Amino acid sequence: MFAIHMENGFSCIQVFFFRAGQNWGNRAYFPRHERDVGAAEVLEAFVAQFYDDKPSPELILLSEEIEGAALVADALSVRAGSRIEVRTPQRGEKKEVVARAVQNAREALVRRMAESANQSRLLQALADAFDLAAPPERVEVYDNSHIMGTNAVGAMIVAGADGFTKGQYRKWTIKEATPGDDFGMMREVLRRRFRRLVRAQGDSAAGAEDGAEGPAVRGPDAGGTDFERDEVPWPDLVVIDGGAGQLSVALEVLAEMGLTPRDVPIVSIAKGVDRDAGRETFHMPGRPPFRLERNDPVLFFLQRLRDEAHRFAIGAHRARRAAEMVRNPLDEIEGIGPTRKRALLSRFGSAKGVARAALADLEQTPGINAELARRIHDHFRPA
């Protein structure tokens, strides 16, 4: 069941899930659209996209009559291989249930608009604190994570008027920087990010040359944003976890790209004495280091951004480390794919068993010819 409420050019669509007559829960979505679009048009587009990647129920109830109800039903029926019905109930119990869902949508939209207003005030205060020309619509926050230089990753989170935009988070595997060189890692991440931004200005078809990893979010999104993988949005403010040294690195990268802090406002956050939250020092080009009052909402907001970037970077690092831990030495040998690896492990029990195997035994393994057996044998017995 889909119920929509619109107010001041914004929409909330409540989706309720029923199976076998039982309510399996609901979720609120806030799709973006032009302010003059009607509720039925928004609802029709939403429903058409909603079942792109999930099975549809036999009956779909709507709070608004949509013009293309028959077409939507036919398309879903073809995909499901069975008859799907799309209806807007006019009376009875189903109409009452839809009416309650509309009320839920109304309440959710009111809460969302209140949160957005608070967020807008925070962004305005942020602009005032950092002398920005306007409240930033897109704030990018960067952090790195590693243990003794191993499995190093760089991470970027994004925030704006709608809060955290997780579909636009990015992570980079550090490839060039010396292990443990925090400045070098930050330089590499920013180079890869801003190189792509600059190239995309002159070439809208620029590919993902920054090597960033991150999900593409398509269709209806609870955060209200659609982000295609090949889009390259420009930040209104860049925040870096670090002190004056990290800021100098960032400014060097901007200069390499022909950019200035006027093109990309940038600030670094140095942890307080004894890493005490509330005593952070901020560094910006053209300004002496400064602090914000401990009870300043802008400080709390920036701490949340920094902590979210740190959480995301740590998560990316742990995932990479876990993958490294389960990596099999056989994966390093050219010509060993999943099938041959299974054959070797089935015959010898483990990678250690393969390493200890005699050349003749390797040659007797299904799928392993003499040349490949010699390569495996030599891999574990380097000269």
Beta strands, then each sheet from edge to edge (+ up, - down):
strand 1: 2-7
strand 2: 10-19
strand 3: 22-29
strand 4: 59-61
strand 5: 85-87
strand 6: 138-147
strand 7: 150-160
strand 8: 163-164
strand 9: 170-173
strand 10: 237-241
strand 11: 266-270
strand 12: 281-284
strand 13: 287-290
sheet 1: 1+ 2- 3+
sheet 2: 4+ 5+
sheet 3: 8+ 7- 6+ 10+ 11+ 12- 13+
sheet 4: 8+ 7- 9+
end
